[in-house]
């Protein structure tokens, strides 16, 4: 189906919004009145600009407080409407959104509302305009879609129909099943938005917290199925009021928005992009650094060995068990020091995974390679992390591993590291919701519920995306506020057989573990029973502890190098979390360490 987006959903000037929408692949736009009023372009200029970009103008909005008002007030409304309909003719659009009134002058009189809307439609028809009447969730007397439809049906005017808005319907808990009983030709427009579940005034909820479909908690796909069953064949249009989106660059936001509609269409069976190819494991994590020495020292203390070097690039492979870390000292390093730049995802069908990514607006990244290098496709996640799709490696089919030449030497005993347990990626403050949708839709990962964690400087939001069996776990988080340089720490969590033994070996090898305040262990003693001396051992090594109905979780942290630190984790039983109750303690300890030592 055709796709559209309201200009209010994007940040920047009207020209920037239109350009971003076109480049993201939208077919049309809704022109929000405030954007037109603030634009230096004439209505004819906006119309020409949209035509040049290949965009239709599908809706002009909103017209407020029109119906069920005293006669003198309605006469003024018709005068205002005549002016707007003339403006719409100049814009080249034929549908106007009329919101249910919130005016204190409006009467609770459906017959009057129907009669005045019919008169408005008479005037609109003279200009070739259709009126789409929408129930605002906070409307003074009309606040539900079925009530709005009854008024439209009573009016019985060919130029009067209804506009359905998923936020206004679902935020009130209305049952969307009745939509299927509305004749499709009388649904003049459909606006879509999702939202997180929040206990707050619906007007504030609407104005500040809407998000794109698939990023919140509403069943937008279920509502769309009812709309399609009714016979609606107009555009799928996004109308999202969101403070974060409007402060972000319009280009990436528009891509995220269009991706959400592609996934929504896939969910309801309207489109069939390449099927998701769910990764089966983590092949490697790649660090980029301007100085390999601190990273090498840290990996060495963790028991990793430098086992191979890339044939043509300054990239070393460090390995222990099934955990593989690439250390890249090439020219494309970050100015803020060591950082996690890329993740290799083991995939049963790398080419299919790349096709899926491209279909969902994540184009394959250009990559410098020689004819001898393995063919590795990579896409960029919203935070810039490169994601490589890697075939499973075997002695007969070494895949990406064939690009490396083995380094002779005896392997160290190691510290009992088995594999990469999970990766934690701190997102730019304005891309948290985008990142969750990206990893869920492009990679086929399951998104868990978002949680809030207390950081010393505010709340940190975190949301994990995983495979069902936990072979791939990525924890996405966003800090309480943007930093001056955008530098938030990332970390690699390593699964170990015995975290106490691993921590001791790491420390004996010269590694530094994050110191945890004694108050944490006093609290653990009050909450759980431990064997004699167990809690003292944890305190000595800085090991944190958590337990749930599934099992136990023990973990500790290295000090930070650049923007990266490592976590040693031991999962017992069926523990599937990430130690979230301990996160505030860890974050505070890291802030203290950075303040005292700068690392």
Steps between C-alpha positions, in 0.01 A plus 500: 500500500601863461682647798486851640632693799383814677759775497447543875669161544840632389737773616637791299355742248220396268744468211725273706201288602378458143848406377544245779159343434572464129846353551362247751256372239167652606242558228333800662476734797246663725571873525466612861369855506772636729765376257334684213460820703869500591622427147632777272361304204162593356234228478582478129870467588428217745288328239780528243760380748294192582449428132874526436560250779231261376278562803125546503336721762246260645354709783494852640459512877358585743181708498385530860186587699259516207181312591214516753557869577263801513389632162709816513810300585426251223473786250851607597614139463362484146684820414820348633431175312445683169844656531660164582326323212633764262846443645461124449413560135829688466682214677342240275348285773139391535455369856487699823510362853234638735553405866209458739453820693659576836347848510305597814240642258429156352166343594435136574266475202569238233224628273649850504848361441377295202313797352795737528747245365263449206506875431881494525504213249275700265756778499790256465336337201502833317881491518533129420591425863400208723459539877643222721348525849715357780416433864770639729550280803453814712213647295250699705198292399628271220801293607452157342515388139156335506340821629667700223379247244140524625509877442648455151240235421219729621628786285499273194706736284717360217783745582501407871673190630700395801869495583619215719803552723651200677622707795161659570331160475745282691598750769138500621481122496228505233428172324607543135282210380219740414718665237430208268132609490583845361474510117853521365415790271398707804838455666661799335835471678700281738764631739727258684704539816616276781577598860659349810257405779495801734268597784450867420261755354414392146565846353855513640550137400398585145699821469834368623524119494359362178739284301504303178313168470694218662680729745228519765244276662189546283360232269523721194509197269173370645333837442631514144349159426156633594551808282598286203203271560277806472638557149726799558740549210658839579855562623648372824605825663709565810406782735742497792545773758829429675742747659801280431421440133446871437842584648677235291622523143207453263681259266561203734163557669320479166681175416403357838142611438478339157660180633226483762235508227678232297505273805137580578397408147695177530323422827152534348595326175498803269866465403744213488860615541770232528434294811703572815818297536551464874869487601616187679795641693764770534801434278707790633499845652734756344671776696663796329773679687774757437722318752502122514712473814232562769252276316757225454594517868135474602430207266817327615400531864160355410681194361454574131777411255585681179444206267500658152552817297314622193696449178462856376369716783628598847248276673591237760279211610496426873323185614408295804253215469233611253546869590676691220607865518645688202728793578523748213771768507434624147448863398122499554523522880278706728630826639368408844717191535426129503145418395289204396460563127369177349329172582522182297168317507507133408225449245360189328443713187725810486377604154138469610573705811653773282198499266268535798703792632495683165126447463452665840710805408831388650720491189811285493806707589785543252805308613862515392605147411740316273388220266642250751296630795189317612174646376349660809192719478451761772229751586505788746282495809345836599788574739758440224609154617578283197324165493669230291309194382736204530456140389586240767871416486630144471842358407361425156330842464696752705300799373616832650768313698684429172596869483726449803840336525557298816753632750730222626547460872371317803155600622475628859290302748219756480255598773212270412328728248261302283336745259356847463192502722362834385594841366385828651472795264422850623288678243493865402234661722260556209527153341401258776157411357644488148769255613247264659287494183809456280633197688156343522399551139829477309663225706189315617592532868239502776473830690449466874323758712678830554625561854616814679820491702610765749821671392656759735407767246151385408317198362659270244266308270597150393342245270644164404453337160570127483456175316264252670788279612718787620777427248491870406429759767538875448410745775410844365508795735485877497645728762306754704624789283731566206865540596717773353676262264236226483743256664311241699672174593426172325584157629555139406370240743694172503345176623725309743486165672587640843496877550694483827783306338496722192508819705790372709702402194431834340616687807808279541590583138501871582144583402297757694143420601238762573473562874148462637389684818468292819138614536406273210619194688320606818183510291571158346545354850155629592333366185660159444663213686862426410747231598758597761763727346322522164388860535843607625653350186257690280580825679874446466470445124222747426256228392133597493219250551139460394243223520157443349257210463710358217845498655797704617725762342850597612694768316787745531654774285840609379603863502424697185744544212393784271127436467509126565503270800445127545262311725553144625168322551402165643144384439365210705169331439268682261590858586431709188542854627798733513528587868282809463454545879877544525531751217463811720785377722721430200424835335575691819826307548606581144425869546710495817788319328496744210497798734789368710722347234365609164433139394 
